[in-house]
């Protein structure tokens, strides 16, 4: 559909709305408050206005329901304002255009409704008023299609509902109606209130009898859509997963939570249990206020429980639990499963219930739950939370419960209990409390709970702890920071100071610094130095685990810096891992070995080793390890052309990322790769842009370069050469600033070279290829050389050496096929088709395109298949990017380069030299020189002749 874009996450729903209006002329948008119904109606109204339709917007208020005729009068005023604004008549209803055509009794009744005339003793004539409203709408539709939006149909008074029903029943098809409804589950006395559109309710303000075809439920947004919404409103997206849980996907709640965090300026790596206030809490209280007090008391017990159910709440002292929870479900506060388990629709609801309850209420609730839960771990937790008196015996029980939760694999609960055990320890047991705080911080790090790690560390650092304990607590905080290591310099400094004299701790601190130097500072040389020192210190202490991790970081840096020692260092790390299996795999030599295989395009080896590792990590590893494996697997499948598998793995990576509350930047980058391979170029660009923003938020230099590369690549494929050139130049600057030498880790060189060629910068493209080729040859990066060959062949074609270009592209396509890279083979074939067209060998060009289509079809590479399907050999494409362009069927045009063809089209469409220069990011002098060459090649002397030459 055309027109302005849909609200975030509502593209399909807006399309359904337009279909319903087209086929039935009526649509009812329904859903909870804040879910985005009004925004959807506004988007449709904007599209209608763009089509030249008249839009009437009737927004009601709760008080309107008690005023007879209030909504009908507002509609008449809206019509009057619309007519006056359009210059079609005066404002007063009794004299203006559509009103002046009414018969006398109808005009009088309408004037009385709008208080433009005194109301007679008998009131207004109901029949005349009905006919008058109907005539007003009919007359308005004679001027063209009309869209009526009734926002808040549940507040329409009974008299107005009757008038509008009658008018809509008589209205012509050119009057379409969107009604927006927020169902009210409770009346003033707390009794269930029927949905207002149901015809069995005699007092309902429904405007027609809806059917399944025209009732559209507006659902909450998914976590990924919440992330996009935050970016759209310039709010940090790192917390998207947690904000989604807090809001339940309700856009209004999500934005309130996001703004609450932004206003509080809480460092994102410190916030797991969201620090909320202001608008976010107020909205949650409004939602909870829809339920009577008794229901809220029942909900408080459910909020305090770990696994709430109607049975548990009833046993804890709420005999009306089932009825109360059913009422809460009608209010949209919870959802109930068949077994009676309770899930709050938004995490902000239970946290607000607990936040607003006094200590006595919370204590009584925990005490009651402790008596009825059937799990000893939960019982201990509730007993500890029911008291505010430290008790060593209780603290020891909670610590034991934390160990049990850890053995069960529930790291989040183990972290919570470990901290609770420390906080339950009496002050006179200072040494024991500090030891438990260290355990709590490290448990929180394993669970990726940054808030708990910071709470434990803050408590510990305020006490008289020894330097070793302070270092361990700080390292736990650093380990929960994820990609966001900026702003933590002070933490590193203090850790270095406290680790002085302790070789083992110094090795651990140096390991964290090695990671920081590359991620946050973009300095692989400094990272390598820190990793070397960490490995040496760990080895001197007989700590193979830390030594293996440090050697792994060193190997990664050696590869980036183009050192021939990278594989040897990695082999050392692997040998240590075999003797001492690491707890995690993110910095493990095993996963780096797989990634090196990916960089080298040994894709089958990489996939097989990763698939063997995945089940073990899913059973025993952390969520971050699982995310790492799914991301790497998606990258492997994208590269080898297993497009469906790539999309599935990338989707799993993002889902786990958002669920864990981690930065979505890396997962969005992975999805951009997968979408480029087998999904949609538009979605790929969207994910890449999101990844750029998230990486900038985090200060993550590594993924910032990667996401810009993914974006520039898609821009080039889509033919947006100027944007691609700008993006890829930034990648070039980023990678050079980071001293990255190995061209196989991020293959931007060949993409930038093609963008330069498309921009008519052949000399610069050749210089770039001459720079990267010797490095790739020295390091043995065979498939990097193939990518350079493809770009070099395009340079040959641009220089007029089309025979050489065709021969090189043929060999390159075959080599890509032998290397198991079908998508790269397809790209080479597309380039070959373009060169063959330039050679005026139509049959050969068509054959190359058919071969590319066959490759893409077998791989499931939907966007690439669409690309070649839309650009047959004899037809020009407006997009000059790799694989998407071509020359006109007219022989003379085949002499133009792609850059010249783009300029020629702009000028033929009427652009001035200055406008063309701005559009193509060129100087006016360059445009003038290029136009001179175009005129000479096409043998034309004017813009009119040029337009004729370009016409098919």
LINPECOR-V889785 format. One record per residue. N is the residue number from 0. PHI is phi in whole degrees, 0 to 359 (none if undefined). Layout:
BEGIN
n=N phi=PHI
n=N phi=PHI
END
This chain:
BEGIN
n=0 phi=none
n=1 phi=274
n=2 phi=95
n=3 phi=300
n=4 phi=293
n=5 phi=283
n=6 phi=303
n=7 phi=306
n=8 phi=78
n=9 phi=242
n=10 phi=300
n=11 phi=293
n=12 phi=294
n=13 phi=294
n=14 phi=296
n=15 phi=297
n=16 phi=298
n=17 phi=293
n=18 phi=295
n=19 phi=297
n=20 phi=292
n=21 phi=290
n=22 phi=271
n=23 phi=242
n=24 phi=79
n=25 phi=222
n=26 phi=206
n=27 phi=245
n=28 phi=265
n=29 phi=226
n=30 phi=159
n=31 phi=293
n=32 phi=300
n=33 phi=85
n=34 phi=280
n=35 phi=110
n=36 phi=293
n=37 phi=296
n=38 phi=298
n=39 phi=293
n=40 phi=297
n=41 phi=295
n=42 phi=297
n=43 phi=293
n=44 phi=296
n=45 phi=295
n=46 phi=295
n=47 phi=297
n=48 phi=298
n=49 phi=295
n=50 phi=276
n=51 phi=88
n=52 phi=276
n=53 phi=277
n=54 phi=244
n=55 phi=252
n=56 phi=242
n=57 phi=248
n=58 phi=256
n=59 phi=262
n=60 phi=238
n=61 phi=305
n=62 phi=291
n=63 phi=299
n=64 phi=297
n=65 phi=264
n=66 phi=248
n=67 phi=302
n=68 phi=80
n=69 phi=298
n=70 phi=290
n=71 phi=296
n=72 phi=296
n=73 phi=297
n=74 phi=295
n=75 phi=299
n=76 phi=296
n=77 phi=295
n=78 phi=297
n=79 phi=300
n=80 phi=295
n=81 phi=295
n=82 phi=294
n=83 phi=294
n=84 phi=298
n=85 phi=279
n=86 phi=74
n=87 phi=259
n=88 phi=174
n=89 phi=281
n=90 phi=282
n=91 phi=302
n=92 phi=300
n=93 phi=284
n=94 phi=236
n=95 phi=282
n=96 phi=329
n=97 phi=293
n=98 phi=275
n=99 phi=294
n=100 phi=277
n=101 phi=286
n=102 phi=300
n=103 phi=309
n=104 phi=300
n=105 phi=292
n=106 phi=296
n=107 phi=295
n=108 phi=298
n=109 phi=295
n=110 phi=298
n=111 phi=295
n=112 phi=301
n=113 phi=270
n=114 phi=60
n=115 phi=272
n=116 phi=216
n=117 phi=299
n=118 phi=275
n=119 phi=296
n=120 phi=302
n=121 phi=273
n=122 phi=80
n=123 phi=283
n=124 phi=286
n=125 phi=297
n=126 phi=290
n=127 phi=299
n=128 phi=294
n=129 phi=304
n=130 phi=295
n=131 phi=295
n=132 phi=297
n=133 phi=299
n=134 phi=293
n=135 phi=301
n=136 phi=292
n=137 phi=297
n=138 phi=296
n=139 phi=296
n=140 phi=289
n=141 phi=294
n=142 phi=275
n=143 phi=145
n=144 phi=301
n=145 phi=231
n=146 phi=246
n=147 phi=255
n=148 phi=249
n=149 phi=251
n=150 phi=267
n=151 phi=95
n=152 phi=297
n=153 phi=290
n=154 phi=261
n=155 phi=291
n=156 phi=290
n=157 phi=299
n=158 phi=297
n=159 phi=294
n=160 phi=300
n=161 phi=295
n=162 phi=295
n=163 phi=290
n=164 phi=303
n=165 phi=297
n=166 phi=295
n=167 phi=290
n=168 phi=295
n=169 phi=266
n=170 phi=290
n=171 phi=286
n=172 phi=300
n=173 phi=288
n=174 phi=262
n=175 phi=250
n=176 phi=229
n=177 phi=244
n=178 phi=253
n=179 phi=247
n=180 phi=231
n=181 phi=246
n=182 phi=301
n=183 phi=253
n=184 phi=282
n=185 phi=229
n=186 phi=272
n=187 phi=298
n=188 phi=270
n=189 phi=85
n=190 phi=281
n=191 phi=304
n=192 phi=250
n=193 phi=292
n=194 phi=302
n=195 phi=290
n=196 phi=269
n=197 phi=282
n=198 phi=292
n=199 phi=285
n=200 phi=273
n=201 phi=293
n=202 phi=256
n=203 phi=292
n=204 phi=263
n=205 phi=294
n=206 phi=261
n=207 phi=202
n=208 phi=270
n=209 phi=287
n=210 phi=237
n=211 phi=299
n=212 phi=289
n=213 phi=245
n=214 phi=261
n=215 phi=245
n=216 phi=281
n=217 phi=270
n=218 phi=275
n=219 phi=295
n=220 phi=277
n=221 phi=285
n=222 phi=301
n=223 phi=295
n=224 phi=289
n=225 phi=298
n=226 phi=300
n=227 phi=296
n=228 phi=298
n=229 phi=298
n=230 phi=297
n=231 phi=300
n=232 phi=260
n=233 phi=57
n=234 phi=248
n=235 phi=302
n=236 phi=266
n=237 phi=301
n=238 phi=270
n=239 phi=304
n=240 phi=297
n=241 phi=289
n=242 phi=294
n=243 phi=297
n=244 phi=296
n=245 phi=293
n=246 phi=264
n=247 phi=67
n=248 phi=85
n=249 phi=283
n=250 phi=302
n=251 phi=296
n=252 phi=296
n=253 phi=299
n=254 phi=294
n=255 phi=296
n=256 phi=295
n=257 phi=299
n=258 phi=290
n=259 phi=299
n=260 phi=293
n=261 phi=295
n=262 phi=293
n=263 phi=286
n=264 phi=54
n=265 phi=283
n=266 phi=304
n=267 phi=299
n=268 phi=283
n=269 phi=258
n=270 phi=249
n=271 phi=246
n=272 phi=280
n=273 phi=297
n=274 phi=277
n=275 phi=240
n=276 phi=200
n=277 phi=60
n=278 phi=301
n=279 phi=298
n=280 phi=297
n=281 phi=298
n=282 phi=296
n=283 phi=297
n=284 phi=293
n=285 phi=297
n=286 phi=296
n=287 phi=292
n=288 phi=294
n=289 phi=290
n=290 phi=261
n=291 phi=297
n=292 phi=303
n=293 phi=298
n=294 phi=293
n=295 phi=295
n=296 phi=294
n=297 phi=294
n=298 phi=296
n=299 phi=298
n=300 phi=298
n=301 phi=296
n=302 phi=292
n=303 phi=281
n=304 phi=278
n=305 phi=284
n=306 phi=231
n=307 phi=291
n=308 phi=212
n=309 phi=297
n=310 phi=295
n=311 phi=299
n=312 phi=294
n=313 phi=297
n=314 phi=295
n=315 phi=278
n=316 phi=116
n=317 phi=241
n=318 phi=299
n=319 phi=264
n=320 phi=304
n=321 phi=300
n=322 phi=293
n=323 phi=296
n=324 phi=291
n=325 phi=296
n=326 phi=295
n=327 phi=295
n=328 phi=294
n=329 phi=296
n=330 phi=279
n=331 phi=77
n=332 phi=268
n=333 phi=221
n=334 phi=236
n=335 phi=245
n=336 phi=268
n=337 phi=299
n=338 phi=273
n=339 phi=90
n=340 phi=291
n=341 phi=246
n=342 phi=232
n=343 phi=289
n=344 phi=288
n=345 phi=215
n=346 phi=297
n=347 phi=294
n=348 phi=292
n=349 phi=296
n=350 phi=293
n=351 phi=289
n=352 phi=302
n=353 phi=291
n=354 phi=299
n=355 phi=275
n=356 phi=282
n=357 phi=282
n=358 phi=303
n=359 phi=298
n=360 phi=293
n=361 phi=295
n=362 phi=298
n=363 phi=297
n=364 phi=295
n=365 phi=297
n=366 phi=297
n=367 phi=295
n=368 phi=293
n=369 phi=300
n=370 phi=279
n=371 phi=241
n=372 phi=292
n=373 phi=258
n=374 phi=247
n=375 phi=298
n=376 phi=296
n=377 phi=295
n=378 phi=298
n=379 phi=297
n=380 phi=302
n=381 phi=296
n=382 phi=295
n=383 phi=291
n=384 phi=283
n=385 phi=277
n=386 phi=234
n=387 phi=247
n=388 phi=257
n=389 phi=302
n=390 phi=211
n=391 phi=296
n=392 phi=297
n=393 phi=293
n=394 phi=300
n=395 phi=295
n=396 phi=296
n=397 phi=294
n=398 phi=298
n=399 phi=295
n=400 phi=295
n=401 phi=297
n=402 phi=299
n=403 phi=295
n=404 phi=297
n=405 phi=296
n=406 phi=295
n=407 phi=285
n=408 phi=92
n=409 phi=266
n=410 phi=294
n=411 phi=295
n=412 phi=294
n=413 phi=299
n=414 phi=295
n=415 phi=299
n=416 phi=291
n=417 phi=299
n=418 phi=291
n=419 phi=297
n=420 phi=298
n=421 phi=296
n=422 phi=288
n=423 phi=273
n=424 phi=282
n=425 phi=299
n=426 phi=298
n=427 phi=289
n=428 phi=260
n=429 phi=300
n=430 phi=296
n=431 phi=295
n=432 phi=296
n=433 phi=297
n=434 phi=299
n=435 phi=289
n=436 phi=294
n=437 phi=299
n=438 phi=300
n=439 phi=296
n=440 phi=298
n=441 phi=289
n=442 phi=294
n=443 phi=296
n=444 phi=296
n=445 phi=296
n=446 phi=271
n=447 phi=59
n=448 phi=259
n=449 phi=297
n=450 phi=294
n=451 phi=290
n=452 phi=299
n=453 phi=292
n=454 phi=299
n=455 phi=296
n=456 phi=294
n=457 phi=299
n=458 phi=298
n=459 phi=295
n=460 phi=292
n=461 phi=276
n=462 phi=249
n=463 phi=274
n=464 phi=267
n=465 phi=288
n=466 phi=305
n=467 phi=299
n=468 phi=291
n=469 phi=296
n=470 phi=297
n=471 phi=299
n=472 phi=294
n=473 phi=293
n=474 phi=298
n=475 phi=297
n=476 phi=297
n=477 phi=298
n=478 phi=289
n=479 phi=265
n=480 phi=283
n=481 phi=61
n=482 phi=281
n=483 phi=272
n=484 phi=262
n=485 phi=288
n=486 phi=83
n=487 phi=247
n=488 phi=302
n=489 phi=297
n=490 phi=297
n=491 phi=294
n=492 phi=300
n=493 phi=294
n=494 phi=296
n=495 phi=296
n=496 phi=298
n=497 phi=288
n=498 phi=272
n=499 phi=299
n=500 phi=91
n=501 phi=243
n=502 phi=300
n=503 phi=297
n=504 phi=291
n=505 phi=298
n=506 phi=298
n=507 phi=294
n=508 phi=294
n=509 phi=299
n=510 phi=298
n=511 phi=294
n=512 phi=294
n=513 phi=300
n=514 phi=291
n=515 phi=299
n=516 phi=301
n=517 phi=273
n=518 phi=286
n=519 phi=272
n=520 phi=259
n=521 phi=63
n=522 phi=235
n=523 phi=294
n=524 phi=293
n=525 phi=294
n=526 phi=298
n=527 phi=299
n=528 phi=299
n=529 phi=295
n=530 phi=294
n=531 phi=299
n=532 phi=296
n=533 phi=299
n=534 phi=297
n=535 phi=294
n=536 phi=296
n=537 phi=296
n=538 phi=296
n=539 phi=294
n=540 phi=262
n=541 phi=68
n=542 phi=249
n=543 phi=294
n=544 phi=294
n=545 phi=295
n=546 phi=299
n=547 phi=296
n=548 phi=294
n=549 phi=293
n=550 phi=297
n=551 phi=296
n=552 phi=298
n=553 phi=300
n=554 phi=298
n=555 phi=298
n=556 phi=290
n=557 phi=301
n=558 phi=294
n=559 phi=299
n=560 phi=277
n=561 phi=78
n=562 phi=277
n=563 phi=287
n=564 phi=274
n=565 phi=304
n=566 phi=291
n=567 phi=294
n=568 phi=295
n=569 phi=296
n=570 phi=296
n=571 phi=299
n=572 phi=297
n=573 phi=298
n=574 phi=297
n=575 phi=292
n=576 phi=294
n=577 phi=297
n=578 phi=277
n=579 phi=222
n=580 phi=294
n=581 phi=287
n=582 phi=290
n=583 phi=235
n=584 phi=239
n=585 phi=298
n=586 phi=250
n=587 phi=270
n=588 phi=295
n=589 phi=298
n=590 phi=287
n=591 phi=293
n=592 phi=300
n=593 phi=294
n=594 phi=292
n=595 phi=297
n=596 phi=296
n=597 phi=296
n=598 phi=300
n=599 phi=275
n=600 phi=63
n=601 phi=270
n=602 phi=286
n=603 phi=295
n=604 phi=299
n=605 phi=298
n=606 phi=295
n=607 phi=296
n=608 phi=292
n=609 phi=291
n=610 phi=296
n=611 phi=289
n=612 phi=276
n=613 phi=302
n=614 phi=301
n=615 phi=296
n=616 phi=292
n=617 phi=296
n=618 phi=281
n=619 phi=238
n=620 phi=274
n=621 phi=281
n=622 phi=295
n=623 phi=292
n=624 phi=295
n=625 phi=297
n=626 phi=299
n=627 phi=301
n=628 phi=292
n=629 phi=297
n=630 phi=296
n=631 phi=295
n=632 phi=296
n=633 phi=296
n=634 phi=295
n=635 phi=296
n=636 phi=293
n=637 phi=299
n=638 phi=292
n=639 phi=271
n=640 phi=82
n=641 phi=270
n=642 phi=293
n=643 phi=297
n=644 phi=296
n=645 phi=299
n=646 phi=296
n=647 phi=296
n=648 phi=293
n=649 phi=295
n=650 phi=297
n=651 phi=296
n=652 phi=299
n=653 phi=292
n=654 phi=300
n=655 phi=293
n=656 phi=299
n=657 phi=291
n=658 phi=296
n=659 phi=279
n=660 phi=76
n=661 phi=270
n=662 phi=297
n=663 phi=279
n=664 phi=306
n=665 phi=299
n=666 phi=293
n=667 phi=294
n=668 phi=300
n=669 phi=298
n=670 phi=293
n=671 phi=299
n=672 phi=297
n=673 phi=294
n=674 phi=293
n=675 phi=297
n=676 phi=285
n=677 phi=223
n=678 phi=249
n=679 phi=210
n=680 phi=297
n=681 phi=295
n=682 phi=294
n=683 phi=300
n=684 phi=296
n=685 phi=297
n=686 phi=296
n=687 phi=296
n=688 phi=296
n=689 phi=297
n=690 phi=295
n=691 phi=301
n=692 phi=294
n=693 phi=297
n=694 phi=293
n=695 phi=294
n=696 phi=302
n=697 phi=281
n=698 phi=70
n=699 phi=270
n=700 phi=290
n=701 phi=294
n=702 phi=284
n=703 phi=295
n=704 phi=296
n=705 phi=297
n=706 phi=291
n=707 phi=294
n=708 phi=299
n=709 phi=299
n=710 phi=292
n=711 phi=299
n=712 phi=297
n=713 phi=292
n=714 phi=301
n=715 phi=293
n=716 phi=299
n=717 phi=283
n=718 phi=88
n=719 phi=273
n=720 phi=295
n=721 phi=298
n=722 phi=294
n=723 phi=298
n=724 phi=297
n=725 phi=296
n=726 phi=294
n=727 phi=289
n=728 phi=295
n=729 phi=292
n=730 phi=298
n=731 phi=303
n=732 phi=295
n=733 phi=300
n=734 phi=293
n=735 phi=289
n=736 phi=296
n=737 phi=268
n=738 phi=60
n=739 phi=287
n=740 phi=251
n=741 phi=294
n=742 phi=280
n=743 phi=275
n=744 phi=282
n=745 phi=212
n=746 phi=271
n=747 phi=275
n=748 phi=299
n=749 phi=293
n=750 phi=292
n=751 phi=295
n=752 phi=300
n=753 phi=294
n=754 phi=295
n=755 phi=296
n=756 phi=297
n=757 phi=294
n=758 phi=265
n=759 phi=66
n=760 phi=248
n=761 phi=295
n=762 phi=295
n=763 phi=293
n=764 phi=298
n=765 phi=295
n=766 phi=297
n=767 phi=295
n=768 phi=296
n=769 phi=295
n=770 phi=283
n=771 phi=274
n=772 phi=301
n=773 phi=297
n=774 phi=294
n=775 phi=297
n=776 phi=293
n=777 phi=298
n=778 phi=271
n=779 phi=74
n=780 phi=269
n=781 phi=298
n=782 phi=284
n=783 phi=297
n=784 phi=298
n=785 phi=295
n=786 phi=299
n=787 phi=295
n=788 phi=298
n=789 phi=299
n=790 phi=294
n=791 phi=295
n=792 phi=298
n=793 phi=293
n=794 phi=296
n=795 phi=301
n=796 phi=296
n=797 phi=296
n=798 phi=274
n=799 phi=88
n=800 phi=266
n=801 phi=289
n=802 phi=296
n=803 phi=297
n=804 phi=297
n=805 phi=296
n=806 phi=296
n=807 phi=293
n=808 phi=293
n=809 phi=299
n=810 phi=295
n=811 phi=294
n=812 phi=299
n=813 phi=296
n=814 phi=293
n=815 phi=299
n=816 phi=298
n=817 phi=294
n=818 phi=280
n=819 phi=76
n=820 phi=239
n=821 phi=296
n=822 phi=292
n=823 phi=293
n=824 phi=298
n=825 phi=298
n=826 phi=297
n=827 phi=296
n=828 phi=292
n=829 phi=297
n=830 phi=299
n=831 phi=298
n=832 phi=299
n=833 phi=294
n=834 phi=293
n=835 phi=297
n=836 phi=296
n=837 phi=296
n=838 phi=279
n=839 phi=65
n=840 phi=253
n=841 phi=300
n=842 phi=296
n=843 phi=294
n=844 phi=296
n=845 phi=295
n=846 phi=296
n=847 phi=295
n=848 phi=294
n=849 phi=296
n=850 phi=296
n=851 phi=297
n=852 phi=298
n=853 phi=296
n=854 phi=298
n=855 phi=293
n=856 phi=295
n=857 phi=295
n=858 phi=278
n=859 phi=74
n=860 phi=275
n=861 phi=304
n=862 phi=293
n=863 phi=290
n=864 phi=296
n=865 phi=297
n=866 phi=298
n=867 phi=286
n=868 phi=290
n=869 phi=275
n=870 phi=232
n=871 phi=297
n=872 phi=300
n=873 phi=264
n=874 phi=240
n=875 phi=283
n=876 phi=245
n=877 phi=286
n=878 phi=257
n=879 phi=267
n=880 phi=288
n=881 phi=302
n=882 phi=85
n=883 phi=247
n=884 phi=245
n=885 phi=174
n=886 phi=260
n=887 phi=295
n=888 phi=293
n=889 phi=294
n=890 phi=302
n=891 phi=298
n=892 phi=290
n=893 phi=293
n=894 phi=279
n=895 phi=279
n=896 phi=284
n=897 phi=298
n=898 phi=297
n=899 phi=292
n=900 phi=295
n=901 phi=297
n=902 phi=296
n=903 phi=301
n=904 phi=296
n=905 phi=299
n=906 phi=295
n=907 phi=296
n=908 phi=276
n=909 phi=110
n=910 phi=289
n=911 phi=284
n=912 phi=300
n=913 phi=294
n=914 phi=295
n=915 phi=295
n=916 phi=298
n=917 phi=294
n=918 phi=294
n=919 phi=260
n=920 phi=57
n=921 phi=238
n=922 phi=279
n=923 phi=297
n=924 phi=297
n=925 phi=295
n=926 phi=300
n=927 phi=297
n=928 phi=293
n=929 phi=293
n=930 phi=296
n=931 phi=301
n=932 phi=296
n=933 phi=298
n=934 phi=301
n=935 phi=294
n=936 phi=295
n=937 phi=267
n=938 phi=57
n=939 phi=237
n=940 phi=234
n=941 phi=211
n=942 phi=294
n=943 phi=295
n=944 phi=295
n=945 phi=297
n=946 phi=299
n=947 phi=295
n=948 phi=294
n=949 phi=276
n=950 phi=289
n=951 phi=302
END
